[in-house]
Amino acid sequence: MSTARRALLPAVLVLLVAAAPAAAPTTDPIDAGARRAGKGLKGTLRKLASDRFAGRNNGSEGSLLAQKLLVKKLSKIADGLAPGAGDAAYLQPFVQGNSAGTNVLAVIPGRELPDEYVMLGAHYDHLGSCAPAAGHPDDEICNGAVDNASGTAVVLAVGKALAKLKEPPRRSVVLALWDAEEDGLVGSAYYASDPLVPLEQTVAYVNLDMQGSALSPSLRDKTIAVGSETGGAALRTIIDDAAATMGLDYHFFSYVFGQGRSDYANFGNPTVGVPIVFFTDTTGACYHTTGDEVREVDFKKLAQQSAVVFRTVFALAEADEAPAYVEPGTPLVTFEDAVTFRDFLAAAIPADLALFPPDAQTALLGNLATVEAIVAAGAAEFGEEEGGDLLVRASAVLNRLTALDCPAF
């Protein structure tokens, strides 16, 4: 190249750069993280719910295999939360009453408020034995795909998405995978009595149990959030904003509707006082049967739920102010619960009525009519009697759904 041409090159380059169109804005890292949280779910879930893991009952060989898998995945994205080195830093063994098991815990340290914690948790254990599914009398393995390999897979996917952000969230995020939930929430109860980070510095707990499922064909795009009132309007707003980005219809119910049947109950109670939300698709026809296998999981829905969980956890970790704890139960059941339950029933009845035997059809239609009448009477007429009636009917409807043959549709 000649000297003259070499001298002209810088000037030409400046002109070209000046004339070039501005680069397109980069993708919002939150949107990218939410998309990333929907990936990798199928592989993790299939491993956890495979026959090799034999249901992951606490204390079993399958449980030990699950722990190894979970530690392997967590060690790539987060620090161990327990004392010790290597794999031991991720494990919290416990003996409580007649149960023994091992919680698996990790933490992604926050960039500004590392001593404040948002906790995301799910139980990874299932059952050693359960009812045979209809049409599969020879299947003896309770794989627990929906309950709760689904929630476990989401915790790992969300953790990975958080770890891949250019900057970590302001607050630390604890990834908690509980053992012995099926024994009566034992693993999370042990943690609550022997926490690895201070509970008073845990600003919220997001609990996942049974995701990627549907109670009936008409409820495929619907899911449930329980107990968000324990974080006041701030927590509800965060979840509303997160859910608005996806194609799922979130139905919000008060704390009491969870019936204390998942690990959130060890954090949201007044003794501990941590704001909680419990995301669930609740118990369907394959619940606690050998039919709870990978084929029952709706992976599109699971990816959508995982994205909502990512946005919820990220927003909690980034919030200027943490949600303030509100004790649940004042009142136990609200008029909003009645409206939500009416909408939930109206989506499935009568559209899915043919799935049920005649006596169940009559009962379900009666429940819908009663709840519609409660809503029609208005908020001014809603009191403890109506709230109690609502709880009884919600339990009855859920029992009808759970009693369907697996798979029901």
Secondary structure, 3 states (H helix, E strand, C coil): CCHHHHHHHHHHHHHHHHHCCCCCCCCCHHHHHHHHHCCCHHHHHHHHCCHHHCCCCCCCHHHHHHHHHHHHHHCCCCEECCCCCHHHHHEEEEEECCEEEEEEEEEECCCCEEEEEEEEEEECCCCCCCECCCCCCCCCCCCCHHHHHHHHHHHHHHHHHHHCCCCCCCEEEEEEEECCHHHCCHHHHHHHHCCCCCHHHEEEEEEECCCCCCCCHHHCCEEEEECHHHHHHHHHHHHHHHHCCCCCEEEEECHHHHCCCCCCHHHHCCCCCCCEEEEECCCCCCCCECCCCHHHCCHHHHHHHHHHHHHHHHHHHHCCCCCCCCCCCCCCCCHHHHHHHHHHHHHHCCCCHHHCCHHHHHHHHHHHHHHHHHHHHCHHHCCHHHHHHHHHHHHHHHHHHHCCCCCCC
